[in-house]
Structures are given as structure tokens and as C-alpha cells.
Amino acid sequence: MAMHIFKKLPILCLLAILAAAQVHAQSTTSTDASIHVASSSTANINQPTLQDQLAAKQKQLAAINAQLQAAKANLNTTHAQRLTLQSEVAQIEGNINSLNLQIQADNINAQKLQLELQQLSNNQQDIASSITLKQSAIQELMKDIQKADTTNGNLFALFLRSGTLADAVFQANTVRSMQGQLTSDIGALRDLHTQYDQEIQASTAKKNDVIANAADLQNKVAIVQDQKSQKANLLATTKGQESVFQKQLSDLQQQQQQIASDIEALDAILRTKINPSTLPALGAGVLMVPIAGDGKSDITQGYGSTSFAKNGYAGHWHNGVDFAASIGTPVLAADDGVVSGVGNNDLYCPKGAYGKFITIDHTNGLTTLYGHLSKQLVKKGDIVKRGQVIGYSGQTGYATGPHLHFTVYAQSTFYIGASKSCGPLPFGGDLNPMGYLF
């Protein structure tokens, strides 16, 4: 009966596996070096200190979020007041305050992300050290097994060299024990490499978060400047006088009613042109909520003949849903698609229609519109993914306060064309978004 636990070929195979593992460790270490991002202030921080700093940053973020909620409540109070020059200025100043708080949060989050990257780097170093130790142990164990295999030969030879049968059995069991240990160690090494790969992937994702946070910060700084310009323009055009403001407001309200009437007149016709066979089946999640949050609780105006629409729009119809969203809230693509329109109605009729808007054609026969934006991040023809940030909520166009207007159209009826009162406008057979969101 053969006693060879590992013959030459298996040993060579195991050596090859070990060599491959060493190459993999070197390549992943190189990859880690290329993606690691950490500021000098976070380098070489031990784990307990990192945990303390991360906890402190999380506490700071919680405090900023509490201030943001208070600022949002103050803005809601301002919305409910009679529209005056003073309240309009207060609205803009409230928007700026909210944005500055968000910028503070982004700065704190940037520091938190750097600490998390350092933590991931520390984890990678610990795993790499464990991999090195495990590889050395496996190499030594393989040498011992190969030596025992060469020395002992078969069971009969082992018996002849041993003084007793018990000694022979003991030596054979020792070789088997080494074989079992080798199998266990190779499995452990494989697990370590899996953990290392997971840490590398986590570092890559965290690096992307750092880039996204930096872009978000830059965009919000730009929106603050826009708000400051808007305030200066308001005071300049009204000369700081309430009577001038009220005259402008009266003219604006007449214009808003005319634009709403023009939109509804065409949309009502286009609703009759909707072909149900071109539409996806109703169902929750066909489209995702275009802002972060649970969605339903953020809806401030529903679809159709709402109470506000009956009194606030000449057409008495609201062609979408409104989501409460502080200025600067990221707006998300509701599904994969192609950007079919990016416009700014304020260039033709300030505060008269959708303001800055984006439309996306989706592959399921729907087109979505995102209105009253403060900033647009995409251009016509861009391919977007579900959940991608495409812009930021705002108060452009006909908006009594910061929010996101979201319309769903039957794509076959949708187009952007000339209007009687506000340049190019989006038109189409609108659908109730609720049937595709929840």
C-alpha cells in the first residue's frame, strides 16, 4: 500500500499556488497604493484614535443636520407669510443659510471620508502582514511534508525503519496531521486574500465618495453665488421699495396664469393621445423617487386637480407631484435613460414656468421632467443611470419655495416646443407619477 501523501506533482502544484498567491498580493498592494487617498493629517493614526475621530465627525454631522432641519422649518414659516419684498429677501437669505450649512456638512464629511480611508488602509496593512506570515508557514510546512514523503517512502519501508509498529503508525499520523494543517492553512490564505480584495474594493468605493463629495461641495458654492446674485438683482429692480415689488408681483401673477393656461391647454389634448399599450405596467419602483428619502412624506402637492391647482393655476391642473426639498438637494434620475432636454424658462419668463428643468427619455416608454432646479449637471444627449445625480433642487420658475416638481409623460406624446408666452416649453400627455413610484 503506497504511503506517498504528496507525490512530486501535487507538491509542485501547491508551490505554484503559493507563488501565484504571492504575485496576487504584490499586484493588489500595487493597486491599493494607486487608489489610496489620505491627507497627511490622517496618516499613521492608530485604530482607537481613528474610531474616536470618526465618532467626533459623526457627532458634528448630526449637529449640522439638526440645524438644517431648523432652517427648513424657518423657511416653511416664511412660505406661509404674505409675499412682500421683505419676505422674498428673507426667503433668499434662508436659502443661502441652508446652503452654507450643507457646505459645512460637506466639509466635515470630507474629513470623515479621509479618516475612513485611513482606516481601510490600516486594515489592508494588517491583512497583508497576515498573508505574509501565512505564506511563510505554508512554505515551511510543505518542505516538512516533502521531506517526510521522501524519507519514509511506503508503509512497509516505514515499518522496517521504525522500532515498533506503534512508532510507524505515529510517524504516519504525523504526516497526515501535517497534510491536514496544510489544507487548513491554504484555505485560511485564500480567505485572507478574499478579505484583502474586499478592502481594496471598499477603498475604491470610498475614493469615489470623496470625489462625489468634492463635486457636491463645489456645486453648492456655485448655487450660493447664484442666490446672492438673485438677491442683489431683486433689490436693484425694486429699488428696495415695496410698492415697486408689489407692482412687479401683480404683473408676474398675471403672466404665471397665462403660462399655466397655455401648458394645460396643450397637455389636456395630448393626454387624449396616450396609447396605453406603449406604457409599462403600473407598479411600485418602476421609477425611483427622484430625491433621497422615503418619498411619500416629502410630497407637498399631488397630481391632478389639487386644491392648490384649483386656485393657483388657470388650468386648475397640476401635471406632476411636488417634493419638498431644500435648495441644493441632489436630484436623481428616476431610471436609466437619455437626457432629451435641458432648459431654463427663466430666460424667457422669469418666475413664470418650470425655471431650470431637465427631461429624460427612458427605455420603458416614459419621459420624466424635473423642474425648478437651481443647477443642472447634465446636457442633452447624455446617457444617465437610475439614481445618478443630474442636478440640484431650487426655486427657479413659478415656485413659492424650494422644491422639486416631477412630471411623468407618455413618451410618444412628449415634445419641447414653442409656447405663446414663455419660449420653448415641455408639453406632453402627463400621467400620475404615483402609479410608478409607490
N, C-alpha and C positions, 0 to 999 in steps of 0.2 A: 504494500500500500504506500503510495507516494506521500512524503512528508513535506513537499515544497509548498509553503504557504504563499510565497510570492515568487514566481519564476521571473526570468530576466525581462520578458516583455511587460508584465504588469508593473514592475519596478520602474522601467523606462517610461511607461505611460504616466505613472504618478509623478516622476521627476518633471515630465513635460507639463503636467497640470500645474505643478508648483511654479515652474518657470513662467508659465502663462499668467499665473496669479501675480507674480512679481511685476511683469510687464504691465498688467492691468492697473496695479497700484501706482506705478510710475505715471501712466497716462492720466489716471484720474486725479493724481496730485497735481499734474501739469494743468489739467482743466480747471481744478479748483483755484490754482494761482491766477488763472486768467479771468475768472469771474468774481473773485473775492473783492468786496468793496468794504472798506472800513477806514474811518478817519483816524488820524494819529491819536486823537483823544480817547479812542476806544480800544486801541491796540494793547495787547498783553494785559488785559483785565481778567482777573480770575473769576470763576463762575459765581461764587457767592456775591461778589461786588457787582457783577453783571445783573444778577437777579434783583438786587436792591435798586440799581439804576433803572431797570426796566419797570419795576413796580412804581418808582417815582414818576416816570414818564406817563405811565398809565393813569396815575392819580391826577397829573396835570391835565391830561386829555379829558378826563371826567369833569374836571372843574371848568374847562373851556366849553364843553358840551352843555353844562348847566347854564352857563352864561348865554350860549346860543339859544337855548330854549326860552330864557327870559327875554332876550332880544326879539325873538319871534312873537312872543306874547305882546310885547310893546307895539310891534308892527301891526298886529291884529287889531289892537285898540285904535291905532292911527287910522286903519282902513275904515273903521266904523264911524269915524268923525266926518262932519260935513267937509266937503272938499273946498279948501281955501288955499291961498298961496302959502300960508304958514304950514298947513298940514302937508302940502305937497313937498315943501322943503324938508319937513320932519321925516317924511317917507324916504326921501333920498338919503338923508343923514342916517336914518335907521338902516337902510341897505348897506351903506358904507361901513357902519359899525358891525353889522353882521358879517360882512366880508372880511373885515380886519380880524374878527375873532376866528373865522375859518382859516385865515392866513397864519395866525398864531398856532392853531391846531396843526396845520401842515408842517410848520417849523418844528414843533415838538415831535410830530410823527416821524419826521426825517431823522431826528436824533434817536428815536426809539428803533427805527429800522436799522440804523448803523449798529446799535447795540445787539440787535438780534442777529445781524450778520456776523458780528464778532463771536457771538455765542455759537453759531453754526460752525465757524472756523475752528473754535476750540474743540467742538465735538469731532470734527474731521481729524484734527491732530491726534486726539485720544484714540480714535478708531484706527488711524494709520499706525500708531505705535503698537496697538494690539495685533494688527495684521503682521507687522514685522516680527514680533515675538512668537506668534503662532507659526509663521513660516519657518523660523529657526527651529522650533520644537519639532515640526514635521520632518524637516531635513535630518535632524539627529535621529529621530525615530525610524525613518526609512533606512538610514545607514545601519542601525542596530538590527532591523529585520533582515536586511540583505546579508549582513554578516552571519546571523543565526541560520539563515537559509543555506548559505554556502558551507558553513561549518557542519551542520547537523545532517544534511543530505536527507535520507529517508528514515523511517521509523526504525528499521532493523539496524541501520548503522548507528543511530542514536542509542539504541538499546545496548549494542556492543560496547560503545564508548562509556556508557553510564554503569556505575557500580551495581545499581539495582533497578528493577522495573519502576519503582517509585520515583527514582531520580529522573528516569527517562520521561515519565509522564509529567513530572514537574517542569522539565525543560520544554516539553511540547506545549503545555498550558501557558508557559511564559510567552512563547512565540505567539500563541493565539491571543493572549492578552494585549501584546504589542500591536497585533493586527487590528483588534477592536479599538484600541486607542487611536491608531492611525485613521481609521474610518471616522471616528468621532471628531478628531482634530480637523480633518479635511472638511467635514460638514460645518464645523464652527468657523473655519476660514471662509467658506462660501457665504455664511451668514454675515460675517464681518464685512465682506465686500458688498453684499446687498445693502447693509446699513450705510456704508460709505457712499454708495451710489445715491441712496435716498437723501443723504445730507447734501450731496452735490446738487441734486435736483431742487432741494429746498433753497439752497443758496442762489441758484439761478432765478427761481421764482421771486425770492426776496429782492434780488437786484432789480428785477423788472418793477417791483413795487416802489423801489427807490426812484427809478426813472419816472414812473407814473406820478408819484407824489411831487417830484420836482416840476413836472409839466403842469400839474394842478395848481401848484403854488404860483407859477408864472402867469397862468391864465387868470387867476383871481386878482393878482396885482393889476393886470390889464383892465379887468372889469371895474376895479375901484377907480381907476383913472377915468373910465367912461362915465361912471356915476358922478364924479367930481365935475367933469365937463358938462354933464346934463344939468347939474345944479347951477353952475355958472351961466349956462345958456338960459335957464328958466328965469333967473334974476335979471339977466340982461334984457330979455324980450319983454318982461313985465315991468321993467324999471323998478322992481321991488314994490309995485303998487297993487293992492288987492283989486281995485276996480278994473285995471287992465287985465289982470288974471281972470277975473270973472267974465269979462267980455270974450276973451280967448276961449274960456271953458264953454261958454254958450255956443260959440261957433263950432267948436270941436264936437260937442254933443250932437249937433245937427248933422255934421259930417259923418260921425260914427253911425247914426241911424240910417243914413243913406247907404253907406257901405254894407251894413248888415242886411239891409233890404236887397241890395244887388246880389250879395252872396246867396241868400236864401232863395231868391227867385230862380237862379240857375240850378242850385243844388236840389231844389224840390223837383225840377224837371228831370234831372239826372238820376234821382232816386227811383223814378219810374222806369229807367232804362237798365236797372240792375238785373243781371241774369243769375239767378241763384245757383245754376249748375257750375258757374265759374268760381264759386266761393268755397272755402274749406268748411267742414262741418263745425258747428259751434262746439266749444269746449274750453274748459279752464286750461290756461297755459299755451294755447295756440299762439298767443302773443304774450310776452312778458311785460310786467309793469315797467314803464319807462323811467322810473326813479327808484332809488333804493328805499326799502321799507315794505310794510305789509300791503300797501296799495289801497285797499278799500277805505281804511280810516283816513287816508290822505285826500280822498275825493271831496272837493268843496262844491262842485256843481256837476250834476249828472247830465245824461244825454236827453235830447228832445225838448219837449215843451215844458221846461222847468219854470219855477216861479220867477227866477231872475230873468229868464229869456222872455217871458210874457210881458215883463215891464221894461226890461233893459235893451231888448233888441227889436228893431222894427219888424223883422221877420218872425218874431216870437218863437224862434227855434235855436237850440244850441246843438251844433253839429258834432260835438265830441264830449269829452269829460275833462274837468279841470282837477289837477293835483296840486295841493298846497306844497310849495317848495320855496324855501328862502332863496334869494338871489345868489347865484353861484353854485347851486346844487347840480351835480353831474346828471345829465340826461342820457339815457341809454337807448340803443336801438332795440326795438321790440322784437325783432327777428332778423335773420340773415337777409341781405338784400343789396340793392344798388341805389345809391343816392340819385333821385330823379329831379330834385330841385333844392336850391339854396337861395333864399331871397330875403329882402328887407323892405317890407311895406312902408316903413317909416321914411324911406327916401321919397315916397310919393304922397303919403298922407300920414304925417306924424301922429302917433297915438290913435290911428284910425282902424287898423285891422289886426293882422297876426304879428306885426312887427317883424323881428328876425325869425325866420322859420326854416325848417328842413323837411323834405318829404323823401320817403324811401319806398321803392317798389320791391315787394317780397315775392318769392317764388310760389307762394300759395294763392295768388290771385288778389291779394290785399295790398293797399298802399296806406302808409301811415304818415301823419303830419304832426310835427312838434312845433308849437307856436309860443311867442312871447319870450324868445330866448335872449340872453344877454350876450352870448358868444357862441359862434358856430365853429366847429373843429373839422368839418368835412367839406368837400366840394362835390359838385355834380359829377357823376360817373364813378365816384369812389365805391368800392365794394366794402360793405360793413358786415360785422358778425353780431349775432344776438348778444346783447349785454355790453357791447362796445360803447364807450363814452363818445358821443357825437357832438355835444355842446353843453351849455350851462343854462339853467333856468333864469328867467329875468322878469322884466316888466315892460318890455317893448310892445308897441302896438296898443290896441284897446284892452288895457288891463288895469283894474282898480288896485292891484297889488301884485307882488311877485308870485307867480305860479306857472305851471306848465299846462298848456292846452294841448290835448291829444285827440286827434281825429283818425278814424279808420274809414277808408273808402273802398268801394269795389273798384279794383284797378282798371277794369275795362271802361269805366266811366270817368276816370280821373284825367285832368289836364291842368296845366298852368297857362292862363291866357289873359288877354287884356280885359280890363273892367272899365265901367263908366266913370268911376270915382277914385280909384286908387292904384293905377298902373297894373302890372301883372299880378294876378291873384290865383291861388289854388281853387279849383272847382271840382266837384265830383258827387257821385251818389254816396252819401255817408251812411254808415252802419253803426249800430250800437256797440261801442267797444267792449262793454261789459260781457257780452256773449263770447268774446275771445280771450278775455283776461282772467275771469274768475269762474 
